[in-house]
């Protein structure tokens, strides 16, 4: 349900109910009703506001739970993906970069703390 997704994303972003509602320019009680699924059909304008505040694509909020796979592509991940795209990396090339990323991770895990 959309309310559960919004609640999870709000918590992941570290927003209180009041802060999220204020940023989306909606009332705290309205957001609370959405999160508790008392209002299961918010307008597309409200969903767009909340998606913007939560840093996700609107389709992530309105998609079914099977498509969600339990992970939201938020904030810094979206920035990372956009940087990859802007640098010319194609989706098909990501597998090629996996070994480089694994090596960098391995190397960082073995560096002494400074």
C-alpha positions as CSV (number, residue, x, y, z in Angstrom):
1,X,0.0,0.0,0.0
2,X,1.1,3.5,-0.7
3,X,0.8,4.6,2.9
4,X,3.3,1.9,4.1
5,X,5.8,3.0,1.4
6,X,5.5,6.6,2.3
7,X,6.0,5.8,6.0
8,X,9.1,3.7,5.3
9,X,10.6,6.3,3.0
10,X,9.9,9.1,5.4
11,X,11.7,7.1,8.2
12,X,14.6,6.2,5.9
13,X,15.0,9.9,5.1
14,X,15.0,10.8,8.8
15,X,11.9,13.0,8.5
16,X,9.4,13.4,11.3
17,X,5.8,13.4,10.3
18,X,5.6,17.2,10.8
19,X,8.8,17.9,8.8
20,X,7.7,15.7,5.8
21,X,4.2,17.3,5.8
22,X,5.7,20.8,5.9
23,X,8.1,20.1,3.1
24,X,5.3,18.6,1.0
25,X,3.1,21.5,1.9
26,X,0.3,19.3,3.2
27,X,-1.2,19.0,6.7
28,X,0.4,16.7,9.2
29,X,-3.0,15.0,9.8
30,X,-3.5,14.4,6.1
31,X,-0.1,12.7,5.8
32,X,-0.8,10.7,8.9
33,X,-4.0,9.5,7.4
34,X,-2.2,8.5,4.2
35,X,0.5,6.6,6.1
36,X,-2.1,4.8,8.2
37,X,-4.1,3.9,5.0
38,X,-7.1,5.8,6.2
39,X,-6.9,7.8,3.0
40,X,-5.9,5.1,0.4
41,X,-6.5,7.3,-2.6
42,X,-4.5,10.6,-2.3
43,X,-4.5,12.8,-5.4
44,X,-1.7,12.6,-8.0
45,X,-0.7,16.1,-7.0
46,X,-0.1,15.0,-3.4
47,X,1.7,11.9,-4.5
48,X,4.0,14.0,-6.7
49,X,4.7,16.4,-3.7
50,X,5.6,13.5,-1.4
51,X,7.7,11.7,-4.1
52,X,9.7,14.9,-4.5
53,X,10.2,15.3,-0.8
54,X,11.2,11.7,-0.3
55,X,13.5,11.7,-3.4
56,X,11.8,8.9,-5.3
57,X,10.1,8.6,-8.6
58,X,6.3,8.8,-8.4
59,X,6.1,5.3,-10.0
60,X,7.8,3.8,-7.0
61,X,5.1,5.1,-4.8
62,X,2.2,4.0,-6.9
63,X,3.6,0.7,-8.2
64,X,2.6,-2.5,-6.6
65,X,4.6,-4.1,-3.8
66,X,5.9,-6.9,-6.1
67,X,7.6,-4.2,-8.2
68,X,9.1,-2.4,-5.2
69,X,11.3,-5.3,-4.2
70,X,11.6,-3.7,-0.8
71,X,14.2,-1.1,-1.8
72,X,13.7,2.5,-2.6
73,X,16.0,4.2,-4.9
74,X,16.5,7.4,-2.9
75,X,18.7,10.4,-2.6
76,X,22.3,9.5,-3.0
77,X,21.6,6.4,-5.1
78,X,19.6,8.5,-7.6
79,X,22.5,10.9,-7.7
80,X,24.9,8.1,-8.3
81,X,22.9,6.6,-11.1
82,X,22.5,10.0,-12.7
83,X,26.3,10.6,-12.5
84,X,26.9,7.2,-14.2
85,X,24.5,8.1,-16.9
86,X,26.0,11.5,-17.5
87,X,29.5,10.0,-17.7
88,X,28.3,7.8,-20.5
89,X,28.0,4.5,-18.7
90,X,25.3,2.4,-20.3
91,X,23.1,0.0,-18.4
92,X,24.6,-2.9,-20.4
93,X,28.1,-2.0,-19.1
94,X,27.3,-2.2,-15.4
95,X,28.3,-5.9,-15.2
96,X,31.8,-4.9,-16.5
97,X,32.2,-2.5,-13.7
98,X,31.2,-4.9,-11.0
99,X,34.7,-6.4,-10.6
100,X,36.2,-2.9,-10.3
101,X,33.7,-2.0,-7.6
102,X,34.3,-5.3,-5.8
103,X,38.1,-4.7,-5.8
104,X,37.6,-1.1,-4.5
105,X,35.4,-2.5,-1.7
106,X,37.9,-5.2,-0.9
107,X,40.7,-2.7,-0.8
108,X,38.8,-0.3,1.5
109,X,38.0,-3.0,3.9
110,X,41.7,-3.8,4.3
111,X,42.9,-0.2,4.8
112,X,43.8,0.6,8.4
113,X,41.5,3.2,10.0
114,X,43.0,6.6,10.1
